[in-house]
Amino acid sequence: MEGSLEAPTRHTIPWQEESWYDEAALEQELRRVYDICHGCRRCFNLCDSFPILFDAVDESPNESVDDLTPGQLKAVVDACTLCDMCFMTKCPYVPPHEFDLDFPHLMLRHRAVEHRKGETSFADRELAKMTRNGRLGSMAAGLANWATKESNGFTRAIMEDVVGIDARAHVPPFMDTPLANQGPAIVPPPNPDGPAFGRKVVLYAGCHDNFNDGTPGEAAMKVLAHNGLQVRIDYPDCCGMPKFENGDLPAVASAAQRISAYFAPLIAEGWDVVPLTTSCALMLKFEWPLIEPENEQVALLSKHTFDVSEYVVRLAKDVGLTPIEAMPKAIAVHFACHARAQNMGPKAMEMLRLIPEARPALTERCSGHGGKWGIFKQNFDRAIKVGKPAARNLVKENPDIVVSECPLAGPHLRQVIAANGNEPPARIGHPIEVMAQAYGL
């Protein structure tokens, strides 16, 4: 039977059970799931994991998953960006269907087994240490930004040879002062005439927002304060998404425990928690509770966490917004995968429709970046290929503004737009920046 009459569910991740790391059982499950995918093929156009799988099966002696070597099984895992789109938008066999298929979390399990065996690459391990890297990069921002600039052929060639980061890939520049450190000086006071006056929100600055690009955070502060909210911005630590991608689940569980404990007293005082990055929101809302299902503070944080766009739409429905000036502009909106995976609908579109005369149009395709996955030499061309349909759709109507809810997708999409032969916009920022612009902030 295909499909299910019930809503999709996800199982908790049994990363503390020894049986989860059994390699024979893992291979058996990979072959079972790959065989179902081979027979279905609905996900052929999502990412390269599925074409790699289907081609391998089609070219095998008996056109069977049983013919695939362990190396061919792993090639499918290595092409997965953990975007979650197969689970969220395509697969008819997710739980509670009897096939019980969760492709992204199966890929995660494979990576967890590799990580436990010490097979995660040096570059993946070190790049995942986001707080350390961000602090070091900010301390030496001038030198770091000079060395990582795409036009610096000398240092980028060295980076490619030593670390494996493709010399063509955009590497985010660092800010001199992390955003959370600037917080008290740059957070506006609440507007006493704002309809949300009396409410409180803490912006959780993800690593990119805190160390690399504070523009979305500054825009969010201004928009929310203008609507009457008391705002603060905090960065207790990285949410662990890069380590999650590596399969380092003990480290992710540690981050979940520490960060949820940090926010628990604030929630008790009436603060809502709004991560500035969709990936962070996804971790806090959905992935952490699957990794730490018995942790009450993780569960509490999940219930009180809102994506930026989701939060503004929620305010508009609950109390209304401060009046917004008309902005008669066409806005191309990239619906980031980790926004879609939050199962909340296209909230960026809803938010931008609150601007009088704005004309937002949605693109529901992956950018191809996949966190740190897309910057590696072995993946960069594939990341460009996967992102081309999204890039074409974003610019086909010559919009006035292009936005994405993912801070890494924006710069990558500029590169993909150029690779498609089009002129990229000067910036692909977050939709909250357009709200700030509409308010004249």
C-alpha positions as CSV (number, residue, x, y, z in Angstrom):
1,M,0.0,0.0,0.0
2,E,1.3,3.5,-0.9
3,G,0.9,6.4,1.4
4,S,-0.9,6.7,4.7
5,L,-4.0,8.2,6.1
6,E,-2.2,9.5,9.1
7,A,0.1,12.5,9.5
8,P,3.9,11.7,9.1
9,T,5.7,11.0,12.4
10,R,9.4,10.6,13.3
11,H,10.9,8.2,15.7
12,T,13.3,9.3,18.3
13,I,17.0,8.6,17.3
14,P,18.3,5.7,19.4
15,W,21.9,7.0,19.3
16,Q,22.7,5.6,22.8
17,E,21.7,2.1,21.9
18,E,24.6,-0.2,20.9
19,S,22.5,-2.0,18.3
20,W,22.1,1.3,16.3
21,Y,25.8,1.1,15.5
22,D,25.7,-2.5,14.3
23,E,27.2,-2.4,10.8
24,A,25.6,-5.5,9.5
25,A,22.2,-4.3,10.6
26,L,22.9,-0.9,9.1
27,E,23.8,-2.4,5.7
28,Q,20.7,-4.5,5.8
29,E,18.6,-1.5,6.4
30,L,20.4,0.5,3.7
31,R,19.6,-2.2,1.2
32,R,16.0,-2.4,2.3
33,V,15.4,1.3,2.0
34,Y,17.4,1.7,-1.2
35,D,15.2,-1.1,-2.7
36,I,12.1,0.8,-1.8
37,C,13.5,4.0,-3.3
38,H,14.6,2.2,-6.4
39,G,11.1,1.0,-7.0
40,C,9.5,4.4,-6.3
41,R,11.9,7.0,-7.7
42,R,9.8,10.0,-6.7
43,C,12.8,11.7,-5.3
44,F,14.8,11.6,-8.6
45,N,14.9,15.4,-8.8
46,L,15.7,16.4,-5.2
47,C,19.4,15.8,-4.9
48,D,22.2,13.7,-6.3
49,S,21.8,10.9,-3.8
50,F,18.9,9.4,-5.7
51,P,20.3,9.6,-9.2
52,I,23.5,8.1,-7.9
53,L,21.4,5.2,-6.4
54,F,19.2,4.7,-9.4
55,D,22.1,4.7,-11.9
56,A,24.1,2.3,-9.7
57,V,21.1,-0.1,-9.6
58,D,20.4,0.3,-13.3
59,E,24.0,-0.5,-14.2
60,S,24.3,-3.4,-11.9
61,P,24.4,-7.0,-13.4
62,N,20.9,-7.9,-12.2
63,E,19.5,-4.4,-11.8
64,S,19.2,-5.1,-8.1
65,V,20.2,-3.3,-4.9
66,D,21.6,-6.7,-3.8
67,D,24.4,-6.2,-6.4
68,L,25.6,-2.9,-4.9
69,T,29.0,-2.8,-3.2
70,P,29.5,-1.1,0.2
71,G,31.3,1.7,-1.7
72,Q,28.2,2.2,-3.8
73,L,26.0,2.3,-0.7
74,K,28.2,4.9,0.8
75,A,28.3,7.1,-2.3
76,V,24.5,7.7,-1.8
77,V,25.2,8.7,1.8
78,D,28.0,11.1,0.8
79,A,25.7,12.9,-1.6
80,C,23.0,13.6,1.0
81,T,22.9,17.1,2.4
82,L,20.4,16.2,5.1
83,C,18.0,18.8,3.7
84,D,15.0,16.6,4.8
85,M,13.1,17.3,1.6
86,C,12.6,13.6,0.7
87,F,11.0,12.9,4.1
88,M,9.0,16.2,4.1
89,T,7.7,16.6,0.5
90,K,8.1,13.4,-1.5
91,C,8.2,10.1,0.3
92,P,4.9,8.2,0.6
93,Y,6.4,5.6,2.9
94,V,7.4,7.6,6.0
95,P,6.1,6.5,9.4
96,P,3.4,5.5,10.3
97,H,3.4,3.6,6.9
98,E,4.4,0.0,7.4
99,F,7.6,0.5,5.3
100,D,8.7,2.9,8.1
101,L,11.1,4.8,5.8
102,D,13.1,7.8,7.0
103,F,15.8,8.3,4.4
104,P,17.6,11.4,6.0
105,H,17.9,9.8,9.4
106,L,19.2,6.6,7.8
107,M,21.9,8.7,6.2
108,L,22.5,10.2,9.6
109,R,22.9,6.7,11.2
110,H,25.5,5.8,8.6
111,R,27.5,8.9,9.4
112,A,27.2,8.3,13.1
113,V,28.7,4.8,12.6
114,E,31.5,6.4,10.5
115,H,32.1,9.1,13.1
116,R,32.2,6.6,16.0
117,K,34.9,4.7,14.0
118,G,36.9,7.8,13.6
119,E,36.3,8.1,9.8
120,T,34.9,11.6,9.8
121,S,37.4,13.7,7.8
122,F,39.7,16.2,9.5
123,A,38.2,19.1,7.6
124,D,34.6,18.1,8.5
125,R,35.6,17.7,12.2
126,E,37.4,21.1,12.4
127,L,34.9,23.1,10.3
128,A,32.1,21.8,12.6
129,K,33.7,23.6,15.6
130,M,31.8,26.7,14.8
131,T,32.1,28.6,18.1
132,R,35.8,28.2,18.2
133,N,36.2,29.0,14.5
134,G,33.9,32.1,14.8
135,R,35.8,33.5,17.8
136,L,39.2,33.0,16.1
137,G,37.9,34.4,12.8
138,S,36.5,37.5,14.5
139,M,39.7,38.1,16.4
140,A,41.6,38.2,13.2
141,A,38.8,39.2,10.8
142,G,41.0,41.3,8.5
143,L,43.5,38.5,7.9
144,A,40.9,35.8,7.8
145,N,38.7,37.6,5.2
146,W,41.7,38.4,3.0
147,A,42.8,34.8,3.1
148,T,39.3,33.4,2.3
149,K,38.3,35.8,-0.4
150,E,37.5,34.0,-3.7
151,S,39.8,36.4,-5.6
152,N,42.8,35.5,-3.5
153,G,44.1,32.7,-5.7
154,F,47.2,32.1,-3.6
155,T,45.6,31.4,-0.2
156,R,42.5,29.7,-1.7
157,A,44.6,27.3,-3.7
158,I,46.4,26.4,-0.4
159,M,43.0,25.9,1.3
160,E,41.8,23.7,-1.4
161,D,44.9,21.5,-1.2
162,V,45.1,21.3,2.6
163,V,41.5,21.5,3.8
164,G,39.6,20.5,0.7
165,I,37.5,23.7,0.4
166,D,36.9,24.4,-3.3
167,A,38.8,27.5,-4.3
168,R,35.6,28.8,-6.1
169,A,33.3,28.4,-3.2
170,H,32.1,31.4,-1.2
171,V,33.4,31.4,2.4
172,P,31.5,33.7,4.7
173,P,33.6,36.7,5.9
174,F,33.9,37.4,9.6
175,M,32.7,40.4,11.5
176,D,35.2,42.2,13.9
177,T,32.8,42.0,16.8
178,P,30.3,39.1,17.2
179,L,26.7,40.2,17.0
180,A,25.8,39.1,20.6
181,N,28.7,41.1,21.9
182,Q,27.2,44.2,20.2
183,G,23.8,43.5,21.6
184,P,23.3,45.9,24.5
185,A,24.6,48.8,22.3
186,I,22.6,48.1,19.2
187,V,19.2,46.7,20.4
188,P,16.5,49.4,20.1
189,P,14.2,50.0,23.1
190,P,10.6,48.7,22.6
191,N,8.2,51.1,20.9
192,P,5.6,51.9,23.6
193,D,3.0,52.4,20.9
194,G,3.7,49.1,19.2
195,P,0.9,46.5,19.3
196,A,3.2,43.9,20.9
197,F,4.3,46.2,23.7
198,G,4.8,44.1,26.9
199,R,6.0,41.0,25.1
200,K,9.6,39.8,25.2
201,V,11.8,38.0,22.7
202,V,15.3,36.7,22.8
203,L,17.0,36.3,19.4
204,Y,19.2,33.3,19.3
205,A,22.1,34.3,17.1
206,G,23.2,31.3,15.1
207,C,26.9,31.0,14.3
208,H,26.6,32.7,10.9
209,D,24.5,35.6,12.3
210,N,26.8,36.0,15.3
211,F,30.2,35.8,13.6
212,N,29.7,36.3,9.9
213,D,26.7,38.5,8.9
214,G,24.8,40.4,11.5
215,T,22.4,42.1,9.0
216,P,19.4,39.7,9.5
217,G,19.9,40.0,13.2
218,E,20.0,43.8,13.2
219,A,16.9,43.9,10.9
220,A,15.0,41.5,13.2
221,M,15.9,43.6,16.3
222,K,14.6,46.7,14.6
223,V,11.3,45.2,13.3
224,L,10.4,43.5,16.6
225,A,11.3,46.5,18.8
226,H,9.4,48.8,16.4
227,N,6.4,46.6,17.1
228,G,6.8,47.0,20.8
229,L,8.7,44.0,21.9
230,Q,11.6,44.0,24.4
231,V,14.4,42.4,22.5
232,R,17.7,40.8,23.6
233,I,20.2,38.8,21.5
234,D,22.1,35.8,22.9
235,Y,24.6,33.3,21.6
236,P,25.1,30.6,24.3
237,D,26.8,28.2,21.7
238,C,26.4,26.6,18.3
239,C,23.2,24.6,17.9
240,G,25.3,21.6,16.7
241,M,23.9,21.3,13.1
242,P,27.4,21.0,11.6
243,K,28.2,18.2,14.0
244,F,24.8,16.7,13.4
245,E,25.8,16.5,9.7
246,N,28.9,14.6,10.8
247,G,26.9,12.1,12.8
248,D,28.5,13.4,16.0
249,L,25.3,12.9,18.1
250,P,27.0,12.9,21.5
251,A,28.2,16.5,20.8
252,V,24.7,17.5,19.5
253,A,23.1,16.1,22.7
254,S,25.6,18.0,24.8
255,A,24.7,21.3,22.9
256,A,21.0,20.5,23.4
257,Q,21.5,20.0,27.1
258,R,23.6,23.2,27.7
259,I,21.6,25.6,25.4
260,S,18.2,24.4,26.6
261,A,19.4,24.9,30.2
262,Y,20.5,28.4,29.3
263,F,17.2,29.4,27.8
264,A,15.0,27.7,30.4
265,P,15.1,30.6,33.0
266,L,14.3,33.1,30.2
267,I,11.3,31.1,29.1
268,A,10.1,31.0,32.7
269,E,10.3,34.8,32.7
270,G,8.1,35.0,29.6
271,W,10.6,35.3,26.8
272,D,10.0,33.7,23.5
273,V,13.0,32.3,21.6
274,V,13.5,33.1,18.0
275,P,16.6,31.7,16.2
276,L,17.8,33.9,13.3
277,T,18.7,30.9,11.1
278,T,16.3,28.2,9.9
279,S,18.7,25.4,10.6
280,C,19.0,26.5,14.2
281,A,15.2,26.7,14.5
282,L,14.9,23.2,13.0
283,M,17.4,21.8,15.6
284,L,15.7,23.4,18.6
285,K,12.2,22.6,17.5
286,F,12.5,19.1,16.0
287,E,15.9,17.4,16.0
288,W,16.9,18.0,19.6
289,P,13.7,16.4,21.0
290,L,14.4,13.3,18.9
291,I,18.0,13.1,20.3
292,E,17.1,14.1,23.9
293,P,13.5,12.8,24.3
294,E,13.6,12.6,28.1
295,N,15.0,16.1,28.6
296,E,12.3,18.4,29.9
297,Q,14.2,21.6,29.2
298,V,14.7,20.5,25.6
299,A,11.0,19.9,25.3
300,L,10.2,23.3,26.9
301,L,12.5,25.1,24.5
302,S,11.0,23.3,21.5
303,K,7.5,24.5,22.5
304,H,8.7,28.1,22.9
305,T,10.9,28.4,19.7
306,F,9.8,30.2,16.6
307,D,11.4,30.9,13.2
308,V,11.8,34.6,12.5
309,S,9.2,34.8,9.7
310,E,6.9,32.5,11.7
311,Y,7.1,34.8,14.7
312,V,6.3,38.0,12.8
313,V,3.3,36.3,11.2
314,R,2.2,35.0,14.6
315,L,2.4,38.6,16.0
316,A,0.4,39.9,13.1
317,K,-2.4,37.4,13.9
318,D,-2.2,37.8,17.7
319,V,-2.0,41.5,18.2
320,G,-1.4,43.1,14.8
321,L,1.6,45.0,13.5
322,T,2.6,48.6,13.4
323,P,1.4,50.0,10.1
324,I,3.8,49.3,7.2
325,E,4.4,51.7,4.3
326,A,3.6,50.4,0.8
327,M,6.5,48.8,-1.1
328,P,5.4,48.1,-4.7
329,K,8.3,45.7,-5.5
330,A,8.5,42.2,-6.9
331,I,10.3,39.9,-4.3
332,A,11.6,36.5,-5.3
333,V,11.6,34.3,-2.2
334,H,13.7,31.2,-1.9
335,F,11.9,28.7,0.5
336,A,14.9,27.2,2.2
337,C,14.9,23.5,2.9
338,H,15.3,23.8,6.6
339,A,12.4,26.3,6.7
340,R,10.3,23.7,4.8
341,A,11.4,21.0,7.1
342,Q,9.9,22.9,10.1
343,N,6.5,22.0,8.7
344,M,5.0,25.4,9.2
345,G,4.3,26.5,5.6
346,P,6.0,29.3,3.7
347,K,6.0,31.8,6.5
348,A,8.3,34.2,4.7
349,M,5.7,34.5,2.0
350,E,3.0,35.2,4.6
351,M,5.2,37.8,6.2
352,L,6.1,39.6,3.0
353,R,2.4,39.7,2.0
354,L,1.8,41.9,5.1
355,I,3.7,44.7,3.2
356,P,1.2,46.7,1.2
357,E,1.7,46.3,-2.6
358,A,4.6,43.9,-2.2
359,R,4.5,41.0,-4.8
360,P,6.4,38.0,-3.3
361,A,6.8,34.9,-5.4
362,L,8.0,31.6,-4.0
363,T,10.6,29.2,-5.2
364,E,10.5,25.8,-3.6
365,R,13.8,24.2,-4.7
366,C,17.0,23.4,-2.9
367,S,19.9,25.8,-3.3
368,G,22.3,22.9,-3.2
369,H,24.6,24.3,-0.6
370,G,23.8,21.9,2.3
371,G,25.6,23.6,5.1
372,K,29.4,23.0,4.9
373,W,28.8,20.1,2.4
374,G,28.7,22.3,-0.6
375,I,32.0,24.1,-0.1
376,F,34.2,21.0,-0.4
377,K,36.0,20.3,-3.7
378,Q,34.3,16.9,-4.2
379,N,30.8,18.5,-3.8
380,F,31.0,22.1,-5.2
381,D,30.1,21.3,-8.8
382,R,27.3,19.1,-7.6
383,A,26.1,21.9,-5.3
384,I,26.0,24.2,-8.3
385,K,24.1,21.6,-10.3
386,V,21.5,21.0,-7.6
387,G,20.9,24.7,-7.2
388,K,20.5,25.6,-10.9
389,P,16.7,25.1,-11.0
390,A,16.2,27.3,-8.0
391,A,18.5,30.0,-9.4
392,R,16.7,30.0,-12.7
393,N,13.3,30.4,-11.1
394,L,14.4,33.1,-8.8
395,V,15.5,35.5,-11.5
396,K,13.2,34.6,-14.5
397,E,10.8,37.4,-13.8
398,N,13.5,40.0,-13.1
399,P,12.5,40.7,-9.5
400,D,13.4,43.8,-7.6
401,I,14.6,41.9,-4.6
402,V,15.7,38.3,-4.1
403,V,15.7,36.8,-0.6
404,S,16.4,33.4,1.1
405,E,15.7,32.3,4.7
406,C,19.0,30.5,4.7
407,P,22.1,32.7,5.2
408,L,24.4,30.2,3.4
409,A,22.0,29.7,0.5
410,G,22.0,33.4,-0.4
411,P,25.6,33.8,-1.3
412,H,25.7,30.3,-2.9
413,L,22.6,31.2,-5.1
414,R,24.4,34.3,-6.3
415,Q,27.2,32.0,-7.6
416,V,24.6,29.7,-9.1
417,I,22.8,32.5,-10.8
418,A,26.1,33.6,-12.3
419,A,26.8,30.0,-13.4
420,N,23.5,30.0,-15.2
421,G,24.7,33.1,-17.2
422,N,22.6,35.7,-15.4
423,E,23.5,38.8,-13.4
424,P,23.2,38.0,-9.7
425,P,21.8,40.6,-7.3
426,A,24.2,42.5,-5.1
427,R,22.8,40.6,-2.1
428,I,20.4,37.8,-1.3
429,G,19.5,38.5,2.3
430,H,16.9,37.3,4.7
431,P,13.2,38.3,4.2
432,I,13.2,40.1,7.6
433,E,15.6,42.6,6.0
434,V,12.8,43.5,3.5
435,M,10.4,44.1,6.5
436,A,12.9,46.4,8.0
437,Q,13.3,48.2,4.7
438,A,9.5,48.6,4.4
439,Y,9.4,50.1,7.9
440,G,12.2,52.5,6.9
441,L,14.4,51.2,9.7
